């Protein structure tokens, strides 16, 4: 039997990886993910992508979360905004001065994916409410977790309900809705507590998630069928 797991309350797209995103009313979803999501990244001369951590693929570049990006209807690249919300005319030149690195550029995705793991992140209000209750003296905001979908769940839904979706698929109610296949959850890093506009540094958030849930939070999905997602759509689990 199909099960309604929640209503899409907000949709987020992040045109430039590791910077702030833009809220949408609806979005096309293809095999890669939300159209334009993480399509660009800050890349250094070694080919590593700017992030909040150092790995084989990523290089820590502090300060990216203070920036934001918007794609809108643009097809020639995203619009980048500085920490005060002002548009940047020459993104690469600005990034080199802002990060104090001469080897970085704003680059479009090529053969190397810009996604950490799976392309779509879904986070429930039940889990967000748990974070707020666990860290009551901290500014908790969904932007710290960078979800694509924030799903309003029914009253009484337990936190981390996302774990129960793995191995199943969900879709919106419209005939042209995209279908998502839930696979796993995100392993959170220091970015959850990194400062960004309106949000001070908050390392206690990551500590709480590590202690309670092995550092994991959300549901990551692949796109099982392309389509559209809209704010207000009920998401039904197969």
C-alpha positions as CSV (number, residue, x, y, z in Angstrom):
1,X,0.0,0.0,0.0
2,X,1.3,3.5,-0.9
3,X,2.2,5.6,2.1
4,X,2.2,9.4,2.2
5,X,5.4,10.4,4.0
6,X,5.0,14.2,3.9
7,X,4.5,17.4,1.9
8,X,7.3,19.2,0.1
9,X,7.6,22.4,2.2
10,X,10.7,23.8,0.6
11,X,12.9,23.1,-2.4
12,X,16.5,24.1,-2.5
13,X,19.1,24.2,-5.3
14,X,22.8,24.9,-4.9
15,X,24.2,26.1,-8.3
16,X,27.7,26.3,-6.9
17,X,28.8,23.5,-4.6
18,X,29.5,24.5,-1.0
19,X,27.9,27.9,-1.3
20,X,24.5,29.0,-0.2
21,X,21.6,28.1,-2.5
22,X,18.3,29.4,-3.8
23,X,14.7,28.4,-2.9
24,X,12.4,27.3,-5.7
25,X,8.7,26.8,-6.1
26,X,9.2,24.0,-8.5
27,X,12.1,22.3,-10.4
28,X,12.7,19.9,-13.2
29,X,14.6,16.7,-12.1
30,X,16.6,14.6,-14.5
31,X,18.9,11.6,-14.1
32,X,21.6,13.8,-12.7
33,X,19.4,15.4,-10.0
34,X,17.7,18.8,-9.7
35,X,18.3,20.8,-12.8
36,X,21.4,22.9,-12.2
37,X,22.1,21.6,-8.7
38,X,25.9,21.7,-7.9
39,X,26.5,22.1,-11.6
40,X,29.4,24.5,-10.8
41,X,32.1,24.3,-8.2
42,X,35.2,26.2,-7.1
43,X,38.1,24.1,-8.5
44,X,41.8,24.4,-7.8
45,X,44.8,23.7,-10.1
46,X,44.9,20.1,-8.9
47,X,41.3,19.5,-9.9
48,X,40.0,19.4,-6.3
49,X,36.6,20.9,-5.5
50,X,36.1,23.5,-2.8
51,X,34.4,22.1,0.2
52,X,34.3,22.0,4.0
53,X,36.7,19.0,4.2
54,X,39.8,17.6,2.7
55,X,39.5,14.3,0.8
56,X,40.8,12.7,-2.3
57,X,38.3,14.8,-4.4
58,X,37.7,17.8,-2.2
59,X,39.8,20.6,-0.7
60,X,38.7,22.6,2.4
61,X,38.2,26.2,1.4
62,X,36.9,28.2,4.4
63,X,34.4,30.9,3.7
64,X,32.5,29.4,0.8
65,X,29.3,29.1,2.9
66,X,29.3,32.9,3.4
67,X,28.7,33.2,-0.4
68,X,25.5,32.3,-2.3
69,X,24.6,31.5,-5.8
70,X,21.5,31.7,-8.0
71,X,20.8,30.1,-11.4
72,X,17.4,31.4,-12.1
73,X,16.9,31.3,-15.9
74,X,20.6,31.8,-16.7
75,X,22.2,29.3,-19.1
76,X,25.7,30.8,-19.2
77,X,26.5,30.2,-15.5
78,X,25.3,31.1,-12.1
79,X,25.1,34.5,-10.4
80,X,27.4,34.6,-7.4
81,X,26.8,36.8,-4.4
82,X,29.3,38.0,-1.8
83,X,28.9,37.7,2.0
84,X,26.8,41.0,2.0
85,X,24.5,39.6,-0.7
86,X,25.9,41.8,-3.5
87,X,26.2,40.2,-7.0
88,X,29.7,39.5,-8.2
89,X,30.6,40.6,-11.7
90,X,33.7,38.4,-12.3
91,X,33.3,35.2,-10.2
92,X,36.7,33.7,-10.8
93,X,38.6,36.9,-10.1
94,X,36.5,37.5,-7.0
95,X,37.0,34.0,-5.7
96,X,40.8,34.3,-6.1
97,X,40.8,37.5,-4.0
98,X,38.3,36.3,-1.5
99,X,40.0,32.9,-0.9
100,X,43.5,34.3,-1.4
101,X,44.3,31.5,-3.8
102,X,45.5,32.2,-7.3
103,X,44.8,28.7,-8.6
104,X,41.0,28.6,-8.2
105,X,38.3,29.1,-10.7
106,X,34.5,28.7,-11.0
107,X,34.2,25.6,-13.1
108,X,31.3,23.7,-14.6
109,X,31.0,20.0,-13.9
110,X,32.8,17.8,-16.5
111,X,33.8,14.1,-16.1
112,X,34.0,14.3,-12.3
113,X,30.7,14.6,-10.4
114,X,30.3,17.5,-8.0
115,X,28.1,15.4,-5.7
116,X,29.5,14.0,-2.6
117,X,27.4,10.8,-2.9
118,X,23.9,10.7,-4.3
119,X,22.3,13.6,-6.1
120,X,19.1,14.3,-4.1
121,X,19.0,15.0,-0.3
122,X,15.6,14.9,1.5
123,X,15.3,16.0,5.1
124,X,12.1,15.9,7.3
125,X,10.8,18.4,9.7
126,X,10.7,15.7,12.3
127,X,14.4,15.3,12.2
128,X,15.0,19.1,12.1
129,X,12.8,19.4,15.2
130,X,14.9,16.8,16.9
131,X,18.1,18.8,16.2
132,X,16.4,22.0,17.6
133,X,15.4,20.1,20.8
134,X,18.8,18.6,21.2
135,X,20.7,21.8,20.7
136,X,18.2,24.4,22.2
137,X,20.7,27.2,22.6
138,X,22.0,26.9,19.0
139,X,20.7,28.6,15.8
140,X,19.4,25.5,14.0
141,X,18.4,26.0,10.4
142,X,17.9,23.7,7.5
143,X,20.6,25.6,5.6
144,X,23.2,23.9,7.8
145,X,22.3,20.5,6.2
146,X,21.9,21.7,2.6
147,X,18.9,19.5,1.7
148,X,17.2,19.7,-1.7
149,X,13.8,18.8,-0.2
150,X,12.4,19.7,3.2
151,X,9.5,17.4,3.9
152,X,6.8,18.4,6.3
153,X,5.9,15.2,8.2
154,X,2.8,14.4,10.1
155,X,2.6,15.1,13.9
156,X,4.2,12.3,15.9
157,X,6.6,11.3,13.2
158,X,9.9,10.1,14.9
159,X,13.2,11.7,14.1
160,X,15.4,9.9,11.6
161,X,12.3,8.5,9.9
162,X,14.3,8.9,6.7
163,X,16.2,5.7,7.6
164,X,13.1,3.6,7.0
165,X,12.9,4.7,3.4
166,X,16.1,3.1,2.2
167,X,15.4,0.6,-0.6
168,X,12.1,2.1,-1.5
169,X,10.9,4.7,-4.0
170,X,8.7,7.8,-3.7
171,X,7.1,10.3,-6.0
172,X,4.9,13.4,-5.9
173,X,1.2,13.3,-6.6
174,X,1.2,15.0,-10.1
175,X,1.3,12.8,-13.2
176,X,4.6,14.4,-14.3
177,X,6.3,14.0,-10.9
178,X,9.8,12.8,-10.6
179,X,10.4,9.4,-8.8
180,X,13.2,9.2,-6.2
181,X,14.9,6.0,-5.1
182,X,16.2,6.2,-1.5
183,X,19.6,4.7,-0.9
184,X,21.4,5.9,2.2
185,X,22.1,8.9,4.4
186,X,24.7,11.7,4.4
187,X,27.7,11.4,6.7
188,X,27.9,14.8,8.2
189,X,31.1,16.8,8.6
190,X,32.1,20.2,10.2
191,X,30.1,22.1,7.6
192,X,27.0,21.6,9.7
193,X,28.4,23.9,12.3
194,X,30.3,26.3,10.0
195,X,29.2,30.0,10.0
196,X,27.1,31.4,7.2
197,X,24.9,34.5,6.9
198,X,22.7,34.6,9.9
199,X,24.1,31.5,11.5
200,X,27.1,31.5,13.8
201,X,29.6,28.7,14.3
202,X,27.9,25.8,16.1
203,X,30.1,22.7,16.5
204,X,27.6,21.2,19.0
205,X,25.2,20.3,16.2
206,X,27.7,17.8,14.7
207,X,28.5,16.4,18.1
208,X,24.8,15.8,18.8
209,X,24.3,14.0,15.5
210,X,27.4,11.9,16.0
211,X,26.4,10.9,19.5
212,X,22.8,10.0,18.6
213,X,22.9,8.8,15.0
214,X,26.5,7.9,14.0
215,X,26.9,11.3,12.4
216,X,24.2,10.6,9.7
217,X,21.2,12.7,8.9
218,X,18.8,12.9,5.9
219,X,17.9,10.5,3.1
220,X,20.0,10.5,-0.1
221,X,18.2,9.4,-3.3
222,X,18.9,8.6,-6.9
223,X,16.5,9.7,-9.6
224,X,14.5,6.6,-10.6
225,X,12.4,8.6,-13.2
226,X,12.8,12.2,-14.4
227,X,10.0,14.7,-13.9
228,X,9.1,17.7,-11.8
229,X,8.9,18.4,-8.1
230,X,6.8,21.2,-6.6
231,X,6.3,22.9,-3.2
232,X,3.1,21.6,-1.8
233,X,3.2,18.2,-3.4
234,X,2.5,15.2,-1.2
235,X,5.3,12.6,-1.5
236,X,4.1,9.0,-1.5
237,X,6.3,6.0,-0.7
238,X,5.7,2.9,-2.8
